[in-house]
Amino acid sequence: MKLFKPLYEFALRWAAHPKAEWFLAGLSFIEAFIFPIAPEVMLAPMTLAKPPRWARYATISLGSSLLGSFVGYALGHYAFGLARPLLADIGWLPAIEAQVARLHDLSAWKIFWMLVLAGFLPIPLKIFTWASGFAGVPIPAFIAGMLVGRGKRVYLLCGLIRLGGEKAEHAIHRWIEWIGWGVIALIVLLVVYLRYLR
């Protein structure tokens, strides 16, 4: 079943639109807390079409992602409060509260580095924004971690597309289905590990 290629091709059509920068900003904003498609799928063709604007596109995506990450943080924070009775009923609350307490014991500097390193993982940003709000990560560490973690991804991608040209975009188009399902598999493995193997 092909799921990611049609979504990617839909994003490509957006990338060719005269208002592509607005679409990129909207996609980056929404992806930070709910949408399943990463903004990188628009960044690649937009950078390929107008290589001198690679830094502009990366900056638009980063700024919008940061704004969206605050929404994800707030959703995670308030969702935890609303979900506490349910989590208590199913017996998960003590374990979750213990993990939250461990995070609170970490210094802001360690949390910053955790968020930066998380940016290397092929896991959607929304997971980290929700989890940060859920755990009550300090806002300065959250902002700095998101800025560096997401920033290195978008600037690196745009820079590589700028340097790699058409071959890089063709490689993304060819392997997008494998990449998408690979990310899903990694998320499932991570959930299984955290739930059953730790």
Secondary structure, 3 states (H helix, E strand, C coil): CCCHHHHHHHHHHHHCCCCHHHHHHHHHHHHCCCCCCCCHHHHHHHHHHCHHHHHHHHHHHHHHHHHHHHHHHHHHHHHHHHHHHHHHHCCCHHHHHHHHHHHHHCCHHHHHHHHHHHCCCCCCHHHHHHHHHHHCCCHHHHHHHHHHHHHHHHHHHHHHHHHHCHHHHHHHHHHHHHHHHHHHHHHHHHHHHHHHHC
